[in-house]
């Protein structure tokens, strides 16, 4: 039984082992601290949605998890091992796959060359291409086009394709919906749900919550550099408006 | 027809070498985002190493090539990347320009130290298979060396294409430019890619250096300028496309070759005899003007923190008076030759002020400062002395100085025309191209220019005889010609007046507009500011200041040589030193003068004196002397150029807290004045005065702080008695963020007090 800011959840089954854990993580940029002690768990095969308004520290949390930012205090654990200070490329090769905020692609490389970048983790190019084109036939047509010249939705598909082709253990998705048409966002999240059903642990970060809550097992609200609430998607949905509009979220 | 064939084939051969050099430049730029100003210098360094192996040590040619291209060049490239360039990620564009310039100067200094007595000395190296070994093609006898050059260029082109587009390493190298952290998120290693970029760039520079040194001359300066030829070619492909870069290189090679043909080797039109060397610069200018450029970029907001503190005019006047008093006291106790050193530093400082306006305030770049100085000097000389005049009996007049300044403003305006479209790097290189043009077409015109071939009767003296004797002023009844001390004070007063003027300008509406333009030209345009007019005006104003400073600099030297005293590398050096000093500050220009004109010269002569006095340690002191004169400023640039706000601000930040102990500072200054009086009157030797002053600058502030621990708690690293005076919004910046603050903020923002782990 866990106490979460006034909400009590009764857990019926033993939980799968945590794959990613943040324990009291503090991090920031220079002398400005952004995360003031974040505790978060992503269990094996679970989809966790991290929600909250702008400036709450969601993207900073992803940066810490991805190895782009070293925490100043606390621990980041990957499958039980502390990975504080491990660089992003090592984590990527260990199976932590991140699609950063904005378009996670290289605009001046062709689609094919973008996919080639995914082979750094050891997967063969032919296999990466095969998986990517099977999932997204639309980008297969554009394989020799410069990625930066594609539409926003296609670019995000390419980013997803590249990430999924390497069979990641954990997928970190930062603001997948940013600047995209609702239909495309829906399409992308259907895919995320499909990937989740294949057993990949996923941490999704979104400002626009409702789409994500549909696919998440657990959701958390992040406010002012701290996790303000954790619960089932239904519980969190009730607290969302107060979280975004300010005031109490008890 | 046979002439056409001959010059075409020679042009292609020359173009092939440029293509190799240019492709190296493009590879480094596209993979690291740094324009390697030292590209030519790396080529030069490798070419001289090749000379050392092949000519001096008699190593077989093939082995020498393998050692230089396969080992020395990539090692040099990788060393530069690891030791210097890696730290440049995320720094300002000015820093990315200054550090490679410092590397260029360092490599030049090192090569001069090891292999040459002076940078203009020439070594000779034979073409491959000797200068008599030719092959016949289309009825033309071609050197085997040139044929090999063409084939090597083709091989380099194919190899680079395969490496960059077909290999994992190449794709990663290109990906790093797009998004370095995304490469890491993909499991790639950006540092390795950058190292490969530098290694390949250096190898290309080495091949080009080895191929071109038998064709031109193996000389430090000429080979270093290969970067301009390479850049002119690379700009065809906008520093990105390799095929267009190769095309540009061939065009450049052909243009040079055809110019040789039309001008009969430069003899047909004497006034254009050096034009061959200016061809790349002219081509560069034309291409820069013709190419479409990104006009206003508002989205790219500088992510570096360069905040320059602008003093008030009253503060500026106070500092100005203090500087004049300080220099007056200093000149009273130093000997004659040292006065000239001080003068030189002060003159450089005056010239450096124009960069404070242009680069510090407006964010534009000018790498042709000494070219403006040269132009202004010629103008002032023509006005006051003229051909046949005697500079020793004439003096520099105010109208002469005014006309020189005005001409520089106009020329500055002409140069600025491309600047209206260009920014940062492109602009810097355009001004550097202008400097090379002026060097070849104006400063090296050692013969009287006649235009009979064009049917014109008049003739013109620019730098006839190679040197000019520049008059000094005779103002306010003071003959600055006779007294070095008075001239030093004149330079000091001019510096102070210009400095105060600059600060007043910066604090005016015009200055604010400049600062706004520096931050975001696009935002300026949307506010209704005429960015075009603003840029043009600031460039003209800065060129005028460079001209004014330039005439005073030339008059300080008294006799100036067109080839040596306005060298393009001097412009690079001064630009670097002003950035080190602090390009946003008047004091930054002063420090540039101190670094460039005084400190390394003083160090050099100090080591010479020591070597003379202590003969047993002569090699050691000799080494120190060479080190400080040849490498001192370049190494200062490499180590200090990274600080975006410069040394001036660091020094000021160190002394600013002392305002809290005014009495103690007053006593310190009084003690210094007393020591000066002792030194002036004789009891205390000048050396002791200098040593005590130097040490006190470091020690006394510390003593004052320790005397008043309560007032300087933060500086002494002790907990402050009370932090209540730190405003809430500065918590985390002015002092560390604590648990108490967290609770305070939580309460204020009504955030739940604590959250337990899930």
Interface residues (C-beta under 8 A of the other chain):
Chain A: X2 X3 X4 X5 X23 X24 X31 X32 X33 X36 X39 X40 X41 X66 X67 X68 X87 X88 X89 X92 X93 X97 X98 X100 X104 X105 X106 X107 X108 X109 X113 X116 X117 X118 X119 X120 X121 X162 X220 X223 X224 X226 X227 X228 X230 X247 X248 X249 X250
Chain B: X165 X168 X171 X172 X174 X175 X177 X178 X179 X181 X182 X183 X184 X185 X186 X187 X188 X189 X732 X733 X736 X737 X742 X745 X749 X750 X751 X752 X755 X756 X757 X758
